[in-house]
């Protein structure tokens, strides 16, 4: 069976009477007919908490959960990624503004603007 985060079921925090259905974004009882049909080709995943499930779903690009506990963790994970992206874009912009000032004042060897490829290589070198 191929794992598909958009159509998977999870037992959350040791729960045995219901599973989280990612295709629908809600918990369903284990007697649910769609879940029972899915069991013929799949095995549910076990995860320790709703918060961790929200994180997994967000990182996998799964549909937005309807369950509020999972949704909160999902949004937290998405926001964290957006903050990182926005912070990098701000730093990239500021680096190029500083370089423009240095060029205008003929300072520090008058460095050319940093290209996205150079910025990517610099970050990669830090890792």
N, C-alpha and C positions, 0 to 999 in steps of 0.2 A: 504494500500500500504506500502511496505517495502522500507525504504530509502536506496539508494545505491549510494554512492559518485562517483562510477565509471560510473554510468549512470543516471545522474541527470541534471536538468536544473535550472539556476539561472537568476533572473532579478537582474541586478547589478546597484546600485546607482540610483534607480528610473526609469531606462530605461524600456520602454514598447514596443519598436519596435523590439528588439532582445533579445535573451537569450543566456547564456553561456551553451554550451553542454559539460559536462565533458567527455563523451565517445569519443568525437572528439577533445576536447581541444581548441575549437574555439567558437566565437559568431555566431549564426545563426539567420536568421529572424524568427519572430513568425509564418510566413506562411510556414516554412520548414516542409516538409512532415513527416520526422522522429519525429520532435517535436510534430506535430499534432497527430501522432499515439501514442506517449508516453503519451500525455494528457489524453488519455482514461483510463489510470491506475495510473497517477501521477499528482502531483501538483508542479509547480516550487517553488523554495525557493527564498525568497527575501533577498538580502544582501546589505549593505550600500556602499561598495567600492570594486574595483577590487583588491586592496591590501589585504583586509580582505578575499576575496575569495581565493586568492593565499595561504594565511595562512591556511585557512580551508582545502583546497585541500591537501596541504603538510602534515598536521597533520593527515589527513585521509588516506594517502597513495594512493591518486587518481593518475590517469595517468598524466604525465607531460603536462602542458598546452602549447598550441602553441601561444596564445595571449601574446605579449611581456610584457604588464603591469601586467598581472596575473602571468606570468612566473617569473618576477623579484621578486615579493612577495613570490612566491612558493620557489624560490631558497634561499631567505633570511630566510624563516622559516626553511628550511632544514639545512642551514648552522648553524643557531642558535642551533639546536639540536645536530649537529655534534660537535660544539665547546664545548658544555656541556659534551658530552660523552668523547671527547678527553681530556678535562681538568680533568675529573674524573680519567681517565686512567693514566694520568701523575702524578696526586696527589697520586694515589694508588702505582704507581711504586716508587715514591720518598719516601713515607712513609716506604715501605719495604726496600729501600736502607738505610735509616736512622736507621731502626731497625737492619739491618745487621752490620752497623758500631758500634752501641751500643753493640751488642753481641760480636763483635770482641774486643772491648775495655772494656768489662764487665761493661758497664754503664747502668743506669736506669733499673736495674733488668734484663738486657739482654732479652728484649721482643722477642717472636717468630714472624715470618713473619705474616702479616695480611692476612687472607684468604678473598676471594671475599664475602663469606657469612657474615663475621664480618664487612667488609666495608659496605655492604648493610644495615646491622642492625644499624651501626653507623649513616649512612645517614638518615635512617628511623627515628631514635631517634631525629635527629635534626629538622625534619619536624613538 
